[in-house]
Every structure is written in structure tokens, then in C-alpha cells.
Amino acid sequence: MNWKRHITNGRSIALLLCLACLISSAAFWPGTALVGKVEAGDLTLIEDVPHIRQKPDFCGEACIAMYMQKLGHKAGQDEIFDISEVDPLLARGCVSRDMMAVLKHIGFAPGKVFHQISAEHSEQELETLWKRLLKDLKKGVPSIVCMRYSDAPRTTEHFRLILGYDAASDEVIYHEPAEENGAYRRMDRKMFLKLWPLKYEKEEWLVVRIRLAGKKLSVPKSGTGLTNADFAQHMMKLRPRIPEDFTAVIQPPFVVLGDESPSKVRSHAKQTVGWFVDHVRGMYFEKDPQQVYEVWLFENDASYRKYAKKLFNDEPDTPFGYFSEAKGALVMNIGTGGGTLCHELLHAFMPANFPECPAWFNEGLGSLYEQCFEEDGHLVGRINWRLDGLQREIRAGALPSFKELLSTTSNRFYNQNKGDNYAQARYLCYYLQKKGLLIKYFHAFRKNAKDDPSGYKTLKKVLSKDTEKEMQAFQKYWEQWILEY
């Protein structure tokens, strides 16, 4: 008997088929809209149930959420998935087993869910199960059923919320989560009974019905930021793109992927990504990124360039790595170390926390952590390879004033004297760090960014320099301070 795979492994058809049901052709659609009049004695109906359009593979979650909202609870399909504690890496929604756990946690009594029936005697046994479902409907208790999506070839399995029955027309009334206008659809009962059994075996079939009976219900409050539902939805889209032999790890708020051994990828995820994120949250950022970013870690230069081209159609201009907000990805040659990874991770937090941040400070702060360690619970940037070039520019008298540096546009910062701009910005941040002023400057600059878009006025205030003459003197002092390293 192979019906247990439904309980343990989810839908038996590939996820792509389940996603396809969201845009399925009407040619195979089994239901019709609720139209026409019926006599009161002919109709059994649970009214005023809101309809929710499911997200990919969240048909079960949407069904539960619809009835929860009918009962006055604000739970949505994402919250239902989060309660289930399904691992987002599985890249699927809830299966019947998961839904039973969710409902019991909330306070429902789903009753017996899995019913084995004989194929030979299916007509009689299905009729018995149908009468039980109808009896519940007459008591005001809806059911969620798992059934074949349609009678088309190669159809997938699908959850629907059963809300009524019209005896006059012999039609089952249900909410269809896969369709935008799916409220109170109708399906001929013969078609319903044809689609209801899951025919894993020739002689024995499986019938799934989840009763939504309960009294004292309690829905846990959902957290803020990215949730397991967000990661699950992202993984459904990402899974077909992941090359063979890559390892994926969810390290909130990122998905980390790599072509090294699974143990190394997990180590990078926890020891570098997790470690860095924990610190910058405490120092700078209250909000996580508003989308799931992918962190792609490639073991060497050849792998890095190969997959940057294959996955993103990019040809990197740096041997270390880069961040693309548009593509939602950090693309890293981890063979060069974790410094650039930390740099780019910081960039991923900026849009949600400091969207006005100019290039000089975004890159200066990011590059500060290209080489860093922990001290008294804080990240501390160390002297790095950018120092030598900066010292040469200072000796040559070629550095712009801080006022000029801070007023550079993004185009100028990245395209005119790029290396020198990075170095000067980094070591200004380094100085502020050494003097215990960097975190103070970050928060003051972010607060005043509309009135001080370059951050120069805020820098003067944090340094207690009121005039341009004082700032010129400070720069001379700073340059001498840098030369002494």
C-alpha cells in the first residue's frame, strides 16, 4: 500500500504541475460560479466565508485561512504555513499531515482524516463518506478535501474548502483557492466523487477529508520581517535554478548556496553570514531586508565566473564578488576569503534601513568590514590592503577634501578615482570607529539625511567642528594620523 506517501511526502505530482493550476485553462475547470436561485430546503450553505487566492502550493493554507477569517481571526495563508513549522527548504506548502498539526495547534478537532476505500466497492464507500461530510455541513462544519484538481490527464492534487450542497441540482459548493474569483464555486457531485479519491493503488484508494470543527481557537501571533512562508515561496522559485551538487542553507534573512562541501557551506552560513548579521543588527539596523536575498558562494575564481554568467548573465569586473539589488543576489568568490562577503552583506541591509545612504558612506562602511573581528560584542574593522594606496595619495597631496568626497555623486564615486574614493571613505569610517563615534554618526546621519543628504553637516557636528577652517585642520590631522600606521 503506497498511500502513505501522501502523508509523508506531499503531493504526488511535481510542484510545477501544482503551480500550473493557478493559470490552468478553463477547458479542464471542474467548477462553475454560484448562480441562480435555489429553494431554502434544497440548499445547505455556510455563508459569508471570505475567499483568499492561494500563493503557489499554499492551497491548504489558504483554505484554513479562509475559514479562520470567517470566524473572526486575522490569520492569513502565510501565518498558517508558519504555524506548521514545515522546513522552507522543502520548497512546498503544507500536506495533509502538516495541516492536521496546524489545526490541532489552533484548537480544531479534525477527526479521522485518511480513509482507505476499496476500488471494487468505491461507489458505496464514497457515498458513506459523502453523507458524513454533508451531515457536518448541515451542522455548520465545513471540510477541506484533498482531491485531484480536474479530470484532465496528469492533473495534480489540490485542497478545496467545501462549504455547501445544492440538492436540487446535485452540486457541491466550495471555495476554489487557485482562482481569483473562486468563491462559492459549484461542481456536479458526480464529478466531485470522481475526483475525490486519490488512486495511488489499483485496488485501494485514499480519501482525505479534514473537518473544521472546533470551539476555543487560538492563533499564535506572527513575527515581523521575513517568515518561513517567505522563504518557502522563494525556494519554490529558486529550486529549479540551483545547480546539481549545490547545497542550500536558510540563514535568515538570507538563503546561502554554495558548491563546496555541505559542511563548508553550512559553516560559511553560520560562522560568517549569521555571525555578521547578528552584529550589524545590534549596531546599525532595526529592519531586515524586505526581500529574500540569495548569497551564492563559489569555491574558486573559475566557478565564480562560470556561474555568474550562467545564473545571472554577468561578467564580474572584480575577482572577489558583488551585490546586485536588482537580481536579489550576493555573488561571491569565497575562495578569496569572507571579507568581501561581509562588505556585501552590509549593502543588503541598507535599502530597508537607510535608503538615502550615499555611495561614499555605503561603500566606506561596507569596506570597513572587509577585515573585521569581534571586540566587546561589536564588530571592529581592522587595517587592510587599502591603506597603502591611501598613504601614497596623502603623500602626493592628491586627496580631495572631506567636503568634496562626501558630495560625490554615485557616478563620480564609482567611476572617478574609484580606488582612492573607497580608501578615503573606509578610513574616515575607521577613524570614527577608533574614536567611538561611528555608530553615533550612522544613526545621526540617517536621522538627518533629508536635510543633510551628503552627511557633511552631521560629520562636522559629530566631530565638534563648527567651521570650514576647523574641518581643514581636522583633515590635516587625520592625514598625519593615517600616515603613522
C-alpha positions as CSV (number, residue, x, y, z in Angstrom):
1,M,0.0,0.0,0.0
2,N,1.6,3.3,-1.1
3,W,-1.0,5.8,0.1
4,K,1.3,6.9,3.0
5,R,3.4,8.9,0.6
6,H,0.6,11.4,0.7
7,I,1.1,11.8,4.4
8,T,4.8,11.9,4.4
9,N,5.9,13.4,1.1
10,G,3.1,15.8,0.0
11,R,1.5,16.0,-3.4
12,S,2.4,13.1,-5.7
13,I,2.7,15.2,-8.8
14,A,5.6,17.6,-9.3
15,L,5.4,21.1,-7.9
16,L,5.4,22.6,-11.3
17,L,2.0,21.0,-12.0
18,C,0.6,22.3,-8.8
19,L,1.8,25.8,-9.8
20,A,0.3,25.4,-13.2
21,C,-3.1,25.0,-11.6
22,L,-3.0,28.7,-10.8
23,I,-3.2,29.5,-14.5
24,S,-4.9,26.4,-15.7
25,S,-7.1,26.6,-18.8
26,A,-10.8,26.8,-18.3
27,A,-11.2,23.8,-20.6
28,F,-10.5,21.5,-17.6
29,W,-12.0,23.6,-14.9
30,P,-14.4,21.4,-12.9
31,G,-16.5,24.1,-11.2
32,T,-18.9,26.9,-12.2
33,A,-19.9,30.1,-10.5
34,L,-22.7,30.1,-7.9
35,V,-25.6,31.4,-9.9
36,G,-29.4,31.1,-10.0
37,K,-31.9,30.7,-7.2
38,V,-32.4,27.6,-5.0
39,E,-35.2,26.8,-2.6
40,A,-34.2,27.1,1.1
41,G,-34.9,23.4,1.7
42,D,-32.7,22.3,-1.1
43,L,-29.6,24.3,-0.1
44,T,-27.1,23.7,2.7
45,L,-24.6,26.5,2.8
46,I,-22.1,28.1,5.1
47,E,-22.3,31.8,4.1
48,D,-20.0,34.8,4.3
49,V,-16.8,32.9,4.1
50,P,-14.1,35.2,2.7
51,H,-12.2,34.0,-0.3
52,I,-8.4,34.0,-0.5
53,R,-6.3,33.4,-3.6
54,Q,-3.6,31.0,-2.8
55,K,0.1,31.6,-3.3
56,P,1.9,28.8,-5.2
57,D,1.4,25.4,-3.5
58,F,-0.4,27.1,-0.5
59,C,-3.9,25.8,-1.3
60,G,-4.3,24.1,2.0
61,E,-3.0,27.1,3.9
62,A,-5.5,29.3,2.0
63,C,-8.4,27.0,2.8
64,I,-7.6,27.1,6.5
65,A,-7.1,30.9,6.5
66,M,-10.5,31.5,4.7
67,Y,-12.4,29.7,7.4
68,M,-10.4,31.3,10.2
69,Q,-11.3,34.7,8.8
70,K,-14.9,33.7,8.7
71,L,-14.5,33.0,12.5
72,G,-13.0,36.4,13.1
73,H,-9.3,35.6,13.2
74,K,-6.8,37.6,11.1
75,A,-4.6,34.6,10.2
76,G,-3.6,34.5,6.5
77,Q,-2.1,31.7,4.5
78,D,1.5,32.8,5.4
79,E,0.7,32.6,9.1
80,I,-0.9,29.2,8.7
81,F,2.3,27.9,7.0
82,D,4.5,29.4,9.7
83,I,2.5,27.6,12.4
84,S,3.1,24.3,10.5
85,E,6.9,24.5,11.1
86,V,7.4,22.9,7.7
87,D,11.1,23.3,6.7
88,P,11.1,26.0,3.9
89,L,14.0,24.2,2.2
90,L,11.5,21.5,1.2
91,A,10.1,24.1,-1.2
92,R,6.5,23.1,-0.8
93,G,3.3,24.0,1.1
94,C,1.5,22.0,3.7
95,V,0.4,18.5,3.1
96,S,-2.5,16.8,4.9
97,R,-0.3,15.7,7.8
98,D,1.0,19.3,8.3
99,M,-2.5,20.7,8.1
100,M,-3.7,18.3,10.8
101,A,-0.9,19.5,13.1
102,V,-1.7,23.2,12.4
103,L,-5.4,22.7,13.1
104,K,-4.9,20.8,16.3
105,H,-2.4,23.5,17.4
106,I,-5.1,26.2,16.7
107,G,-7.8,24.2,18.6
108,F,-9.7,22.3,15.9
109,A,-10.6,18.7,16.1
110,P,-10.1,17.5,12.5
111,G,-11.2,13.9,13.3
112,K,-10.2,11.0,11.1
113,V,-8.6,12.4,8.0
114,F,-7.4,9.4,6.0
115,H,-9.9,6.8,4.7
116,Q,-8.9,3.8,2.8
117,I,-11.6,2.5,0.4
118,S,-11.9,-0.5,-1.8
119,A,-11.8,0.3,-5.5
120,E,-14.2,-2.5,-6.1
121,H,-16.8,-1.1,-3.7
122,S,-15.8,2.6,-4.1
123,E,-19.3,3.8,-5.0
124,Q,-20.9,2.6,-1.8
125,E,-17.9,3.6,0.4
126,L,-17.7,7.1,-1.2
127,E,-21.4,7.6,-0.7
128,T,-20.9,6.9,3.0
129,L,-18.1,9.3,3.3
130,W,-20.1,11.9,1.4
131,K,-23.0,11.6,3.8
132,R,-20.7,12.2,6.7
133,L,-19.4,15.3,5.0
134,L,-22.9,16.5,4.3
135,K,-24.0,15.8,7.9
136,D,-21.2,18.1,9.1
137,L,-22.2,20.8,6.6
138,K,-25.8,20.8,8.0
139,K,-24.2,21.4,11.4
140,G,-22.3,24.3,10.1
141,V,-19.0,22.5,9.9
142,P,-17.0,22.8,6.6
143,S,-14.4,20.4,5.4
144,I,-11.2,20.7,3.5
145,V,-10.7,17.9,1.0
146,C,-7.7,16.8,-1.0
147,M,-8.7,15.7,-4.4
148,R,-7.5,15.6,-8.0
149,Y,-7.5,19.1,-9.5
150,S,-9.6,18.0,-12.5
151,D,-10.2,15.0,-14.7
152,A,-7.6,16.2,-17.2
153,P,-4.6,13.9,-17.8
154,R,-1.6,14.3,-15.5
155,T,-3.5,16.5,-13.1
156,T,-2.2,17.4,-9.6
157,E,-3.7,17.0,-6.2
158,H,-5.4,20.1,-4.7
159,F,-7.1,21.2,-1.5
160,R,-10.6,22.8,-1.7
161,L,-12.8,24.2,1.1
162,I,-16.3,22.6,0.9
163,L,-19.0,24.9,2.1
164,G,-22.3,23.7,0.8
165,Y,-24.5,21.4,-1.2
166,D,-27.4,22.1,-3.5
167,A,-29.7,19.1,-3.5
168,A,-31.9,20.4,-6.3
169,S,-29.1,20.5,-8.8
170,D,-26.9,17.9,-7.0
171,E,-24.0,20.2,-6.9
172,V,-21.2,20.6,-4.3
173,I,-20.4,24.2,-3.4
174,Y,-16.8,25.1,-2.5
175,H,-14.2,27.9,-2.4
176,E,-11.5,27.4,-5.0
177,P,-8.2,28.8,-3.7
178,A,-6.4,28.6,-7.1
179,E,-8.6,31.2,-8.8
180,E,-9.0,34.9,-8.1
181,N,-12.8,34.7,-8.4
182,G,-13.1,31.3,-6.7
183,A,-15.7,31.9,-4.1
184,Y,-18.7,29.6,-3.9
185,R,-17.9,27.6,-7.0
186,R,-20.2,24.7,-8.0
187,M,-19.2,21.2,-9.1
188,D,-21.5,18.4,-10.1
189,R,-21.5,15.9,-7.3
190,K,-20.7,13.0,-9.6
191,M,-17.6,14.9,-10.8
192,F,-16.7,15.6,-7.1
193,L,-16.9,11.9,-6.2
194,K,-14.9,11.1,-9.3
195,L,-12.1,13.5,-8.3
196,W,-12.1,12.9,-4.5
197,P,-10.3,9.5,-4.3
198,L,-6.5,9.6,-4.6
199,K,-5.8,6.5,-6.6
200,Y,-2.3,5.6,-5.6
201,E,-3.0,1.9,-5.8
202,K,-5.2,-0.1,-8.2
203,E,-7.2,-1.9,-5.5
204,E,-7.2,0.5,-2.6
205,W,-7.8,4.3,-2.8
206,L,-7.3,7.0,-0.3
207,V,-9.9,9.6,0.5
208,V,-8.8,12.7,2.5
209,R,-11.2,14.9,4.5
210,I,-10.3,17.4,7.2
211,R,-13.2,18.6,9.4
212,L,-13.0,22.2,10.6
213,A,-14.8,21.6,13.9
214,G,-13.6,23.5,16.9
215,K,-14.6,25.8,19.8
216,K,-11.8,27.5,21.6
217,L,-9.4,28.6,18.9
218,S,-6.1,30.5,19.3
219,V,-3.9,31.7,16.6
220,P,-0.3,32.5,17.6
221,K,0.9,36.0,16.7
222,S,3.1,36.1,13.7
223,G,6.5,37.7,13.8
224,T,7.8,40.7,11.9
225,G,10.1,40.6,9.0
226,L,10.7,37.7,6.6
227,T,8.9,34.5,7.7
228,N,9.2,30.8,6.9
229,A,6.4,31.3,4.3
230,D,8.5,33.9,2.5
231,F,11.5,31.5,2.4
232,A,9.3,28.6,1.3
233,Q,7.8,30.7,-1.6
234,H,11.3,31.8,-2.5
235,M,12.7,28.3,-2.5
236,M,9.8,27.1,-4.8
237,K,11.0,29.7,-7.4
238,L,14.7,29.1,-6.7
239,R,14.8,25.3,-6.6
240,P,14.8,24.8,-10.4
241,R,17.7,27.2,-10.8
242,I,20.0,25.5,-8.2
243,P,22.8,23.6,-10.0
244,E,23.4,20.0,-9.2
245,D,25.6,19.3,-6.2
246,F,25.0,22.7,-4.6
247,T,24.0,23.0,-1.0
248,A,21.3,25.4,0.1
249,V,21.0,26.7,3.7
250,I,18.5,29.2,5.1
251,Q,20.3,31.6,7.3
252,P,17.7,34.4,7.9
253,P,17.4,36.8,6.3
254,F,19.3,35.1,3.5
255,V,19.4,31.9,1.6
256,V,23.0,30.7,1.3
257,L,24.0,28.5,-1.6
258,G,27.4,27.0,-2.5
259,D,29.3,24.5,-4.5
260,E,31.7,23.5,-1.7
261,S,31.0,20.5,0.6
262,P,27.7,20.8,2.5
263,S,29.7,21.2,5.8
264,K,31.7,24.1,4.4
265,V,28.6,25.8,3.0
266,R,26.8,25.4,6.4
267,S,29.9,26.7,8.2
268,H,30.0,29.8,6.0
269,A,26.3,30.4,6.6
270,K,26.6,30.2,10.3
271,Q,30.1,31.4,11.1
272,T,30.2,34.2,8.6
273,V,26.7,35.2,7.5
274,G,25.0,34.5,10.8
275,W,27.8,36.0,12.9
276,F,28.0,39.2,10.8
277,V,24.2,39.7,10.7
278,D,23.8,39.3,14.4
279,H,26.3,42.1,15.0
280,V,25.1,44.6,12.4
281,R,21.5,44.2,13.6
282,G,22.6,45.3,17.1
283,M,24.9,48.1,15.9
284,Y,23.1,49.7,12.9
285,F,19.9,48.0,11.6
286,E,16.5,47.6,13.1
287,K,15.0,46.1,10.0
288,D,15.9,43.0,8.0
289,P,15.9,43.3,4.2
290,Q,12.4,43.4,2.8
291,Q,13.1,40.6,0.4
292,V,14.9,37.3,0.5
293,Y,18.4,37.8,-0.9
294,E,20.4,34.8,-2.2
295,V,24.1,34.5,-1.1
296,W,25.9,32.5,-3.8
297,L,29.3,31.2,-2.6
298,F,31.6,29.8,-5.2
299,E,34.8,27.9,-4.3
300,N,37.2,29.5,-6.7
301,D,37.6,32.0,-9.5
302,A,36.6,29.7,-12.3
303,S,33.4,28.6,-10.6
304,Y,32.6,32.1,-9.6
305,R,32.8,33.4,-13.2
306,K,31.1,30.4,-14.7
307,Y,28.0,30.6,-12.5
308,A,27.9,34.4,-12.5
309,K,27.4,34.1,-16.3
310,K,25.2,31.0,-16.2
311,L,22.9,32.1,-13.4
312,F,22.8,35.9,-13.8
313,N,24.4,36.6,-17.2
314,D,27.0,38.7,-15.5
315,E,30.7,39.0,-16.3
316,P,32.2,40.3,-13.0
317,D,34.7,43.1,-13.0
318,T,36.1,42.1,-9.6
319,P,37.7,38.8,-8.6
320,F,36.1,39.0,-5.1
321,G,32.3,39.3,-5.5
322,Y,29.5,41.8,-5.8
323,F,26.0,42.6,-4.7
324,S,23.1,43.1,-7.1
325,E,20.0,44.5,-5.5
326,A,18.1,44.2,-8.8
327,K,18.8,40.5,-9.0
328,G,18.4,39.9,-5.3
329,A,21.8,38.2,-5.0
330,L,25.2,38.4,-3.5
331,V,27.7,36.6,-5.8
332,M,30.9,35.7,-4.1
333,N,34.2,34.0,-4.8
334,I,34.5,32.6,-1.3
335,G,37.9,31.3,-2.2
336,T,39.3,34.8,-1.6
337,G,38.0,34.8,2.0
338,G,35.0,36.2,3.8
339,G,35.9,39.9,3.8
340,T,34.0,40.8,0.6
341,L,31.1,38.7,1.8
342,C,30.8,40.8,4.9
343,H,31.1,44.0,2.8
344,E,28.3,43.0,0.5
345,L,26.1,41.7,3.3
346,L,26.0,45.2,4.8
347,H,24.8,46.5,1.5
348,A,21.9,44.2,1.5
349,F,20.6,45.8,4.7
350,M,20.9,49.4,3.5
351,P,17.8,49.7,1.3
352,A,15.4,48.7,4.2
353,N,17.2,50.8,6.8
354,F,18.9,53.8,5.1
355,P,17.6,54.1,1.6
356,E,19.1,57.6,1.2
357,C,22.6,56.4,2.1
358,P,25.0,57.9,-0.4
359,A,27.6,55.8,-2.2
360,W,30.6,57.1,-0.2
361,F,29.2,56.0,3.2
362,N,27.6,52.8,1.9
363,E,31.0,51.7,0.5
364,G,33.0,53.2,3.2
365,L,31.1,51.4,5.9
366,G,30.9,48.2,3.9
367,S,34.7,48.2,3.1
368,L,35.4,48.8,6.8
369,Y,34.3,45.3,7.5
370,E,36.2,43.6,4.7
371,Q,38.6,42.7,7.5
372,C,36.9,42.6,10.9
373,F,36.7,40.9,14.2
374,E,34.6,41.0,17.4
375,E,35.5,43.1,20.4
376,D,33.3,43.7,23.4
377,G,30.3,42.5,21.4
378,H,30.9,44.8,18.5
379,L,32.3,44.4,15.0
380,V,35.6,46.1,14.6
381,G,37.2,46.9,11.3
382,R,41.0,46.4,11.0
383,I,43.7,47.9,8.9
384,N,43.6,46.3,5.5
385,W,45.1,46.4,2.0
386,R,43.5,49.8,1.1
387,L,45.9,51.6,3.5
388,D,49.0,51.6,1.2
389,G,47.3,53.3,-1.7
390,L,45.7,55.9,0.6
391,Q,49.0,56.7,2.2
392,R,50.5,57.3,-1.3
393,E,47.7,59.6,-2.2
394,I,48.2,61.6,1.0
395,R,51.9,62.0,0.4
396,A,51.2,63.1,-3.1
397,G,48.7,65.7,-1.9
398,A,46.1,64.2,-4.2
399,L,43.2,63.6,-1.7
400,P,40.1,65.7,-2.1
401,S,38.7,67.4,1.0
402,F,36.1,65.5,3.0
403,K,33.5,68.0,1.8
404,E,34.3,67.1,-1.8
405,L,34.4,63.3,-1.0
406,L,31.0,63.4,0.8
407,S,29.4,65.4,-2.0
408,T,30.4,63.0,-4.8
409,T,27.5,61.5,-6.8
410,S,27.3,57.8,-7.2
411,N,28.5,58.0,-10.8
412,R,31.6,60.0,-9.7
413,F,32.3,57.9,-6.7
414,Y,32.3,54.7,-8.7
415,N,33.9,55.9,-11.9
416,Q,36.4,58.7,-11.0
417,N,39.3,57.7,-8.8
418,K,37.3,54.7,-7.6
419,G,40.0,53.0,-5.5
420,D,41.0,56.2,-3.8
421,N,37.4,57.1,-3.0
422,Y,36.9,53.7,-1.4
423,A,40.1,54.0,0.6
424,Q,39.4,57.6,1.9
425,A,35.8,56.7,2.8
426,R,36.9,53.5,4.5
427,Y,39.5,55.2,6.7
428,L,37.2,58.0,7.6
429,C,34.9,55.4,9.0
430,Y,37.9,53.7,10.5
431,Y,38.8,56.9,12.3
432,L,35.3,57.4,13.6
433,Q,35.3,53.8,14.8
434,K,38.6,54.3,16.7
435,K,37.2,57.4,18.4
436,G,33.9,55.6,19.3
437,L,31.9,57.9,17.0
438,L,30.9,55.6,14.1
439,I,27.7,54.2,15.4
440,K,26.6,57.6,16.7
441,Y,27.4,59.1,13.2
442,F,25.5,56.4,11.4
443,H,22.3,57.0,13.4
444,A,22.6,60.8,13.3
445,F,23.2,60.8,9.6
446,R,20.3,58.5,8.9
447,K,18.0,60.7,11.0
448,N,19.2,63.9,9.3
449,A,19.6,62.6,5.7
450,K,16.8,64.7,4.2
451,D,18.3,67.9,5.4
452,D,21.9,66.7,5.1
453,P,22.0,64.3,2.1
454,S,25.8,64.2,1.9
455,G,26.3,63.7,5.7
456,Y,28.9,66.5,5.8
457,K,27.0,68.7,8.3
458,T,26.4,65.7,10.5
459,L,30.1,64.8,10.3
460,K,31.1,68.3,11.4
461,K,28.7,68.1,14.4
462,V,29.9,64.6,15.5
463,L,33.5,65.8,15.3
464,S,32.6,69.1,17.1
465,K,34.0,71.1,14.2
466,D,31.9,74.3,13.6
467,T,33.8,76.0,10.7
468,E,35.5,75.0,7.4
469,K,38.8,76.1,8.9
470,E,38.4,73.6,11.7
471,M,37.5,70.9,9.2
472,Q,40.6,71.7,7.1
473,A,42.7,71.4,10.2
474,F,41.0,68.1,11.1
475,Q,41.8,66.7,7.6
476,K,45.5,67.6,8.1
477,Y,45.4,65.9,11.5
478,W,43.6,62.8,10.0
479,E,46.1,62.5,7.2
480,Q,49.0,62.6,9.5
481,W,47.2,60.0,11.8
482,I,46.8,57.7,8.7
483,L,50.5,58.1,7.7
484,E,51.6,57.0,11.1
485,Y,50.2,53.4,10.6
